[in-house]
Amino acid sequence: MMNPKDRMIRVGTLAGQKQRTVDYISKIVQHGFESFELNFWEYIPDDLIMSRMSSQLRRVIEPHGAVVSSIGVYGNTLGESEVDEKTRQSWYVAIDHATHFGCDLVTGFAGGVLGKPVPDSMERFKAVFSPILERAIKRDVRIAFENCPMGGGWDSAGPNIAFCPDAWELIFETLPSDLVGLEWEPCHQLCQLIDPVAQLRKWAPKVFHVHGKDATVHRDILARSGINGAEFFAHHRHPGFGDTNWSDIITILRQNNYRGTIDIEGFHDPVYKDELELTGQIHALNYLKQARGGDFVPNPAGF
């Protein structure tokens, strides 16, 4: 039987604190976070951290009914450096350990051949991710690519080519599998002047995970200075402080039978930061819970 919280679409947060992850989650889970993405920058330090963390973390979150939604590895999977090799190996580590955390999803950047047009990355992408997908199929784990441009563009890729629909078409043609999808958020779309609601209506069936991060687009700066002026025209925000109507987002997700979570990606808001970080995240948590309709209420018997 499905947990009622899964019917509601769980709302949680990213909790990438490496060796401090379990301690961090133990301090914030009582505030009502229902899910956690375990995110790592560039690579997972070692296998042992995952083995220790899985048993410790489940003891912390299970009394609260919370879950691990996903494991994220964010580095240039297609690069040639020693760190990039660690990123590649970390995808395998994450896939092998996902079920130990009770989850079936590994997320991260698609990588990129730096400075080259996006299509020039596809041969390398296929060579790197085909065996990663084989491992995921063997473990019955899904993989999803985040939509952050990381400073790149179509003509000059950064460390993540999975930032726009044209690239997604290439990615899904290269890895045609129901286990391959998107880790999506409206923030990165707004910062590319894309309408996230219109985009989600088309791409929702391929969305496996949602990052709870929004943006504010400053139309006055756009009108005055354009997109390449000294003042940046958009800022990342916690949900509830940005431009997106998350009720619309959640409605579209529900209409497409979304069974994932929305995990807040904090530490980006230019106002609710430092000592106000958790204040902003709790506001986002409560806002998103209201946007989904509040708590799950079962129908009376016979109705």
Stockholm file with secondary structure:
# STOCKHOLM 1.0

chainA/1-303         MMNPKDRMIRVGTLAGQKQRTVDYISKIVQHGFESFELNFWEYIPDDLIMSRMSSQLRRVIEPHGAVVSSIGVYGNTLGESEVDEKTRQSWYVAIDHATHFGCDLVTGFAGGVLGKPVPDSMERFKAVFSPILERAIKRDVRIAFENCPMGGGWDSAGPNIAFCPDAWELIFETLPSDLVGLEWEPCHQLCQLIDPVAQLRKWAPKVFHVHGKDATVHRDILARSGINGAEFFAHHRHPGFGDTNWSDIITILRQNNYRGTIDIEGFHDPVYKDELELTGQIHALNYLKQARGGDFVPNPAGF
#=GR chainA/1-303 SS CCCHHHHHCCEEEECCCGGGHHHHHHHHGGGTCCEEEEEEESCCSCHHHHHHHHHHHHHHHGGGTCEEEEEEEESCTTCCSHHHHHHHHHHHHHHHHGGGGTCCEEEECCBCCTTSCGGGGHHHHHHHHHHHHHHHHHHTCEEEEECCCTTCCSSSCCSBCTTSHHHHHHHHHHSCCTTEEEEECHHHHHTTTCCHHHHHHHHGGGEEEEEECEEEECHHHHHHHCSSSSSCSEEEECTTSSSCCHHHHHHHHHHTTCCSCEEECCSCCSSSCGGGHHHHHHHHHHHHHHHTTSSCCCCCTTC
#=GC SS_cons         CCCHHHHHCCEEEECCCGGGHHHHHHHHGGGTCCEEEEEEESCCSCHHHHHHHHHHHHHHHGGGTCEEEEEEEESCTTCCSHHHHHHHHHHHHHHHHGGGGTCCEEEECCBCCTTSCGGGGHHHHHHHHHHHHHHHHHHTCEEEEECCCTTCCSSSCCSBCTTSHHHHHHHHHHSCCTTEEEEECHHHHHTTTCCHHHHHHHHGGGEEEEEECEEEECHHHHHHHCSSSSSCSEEEECTTSSSCCHHHHHHHHHHTTCCSCEEECCSCCSSSCGGGHHHHHHHHHHHHHHHTTSSCCCCCTTC
//
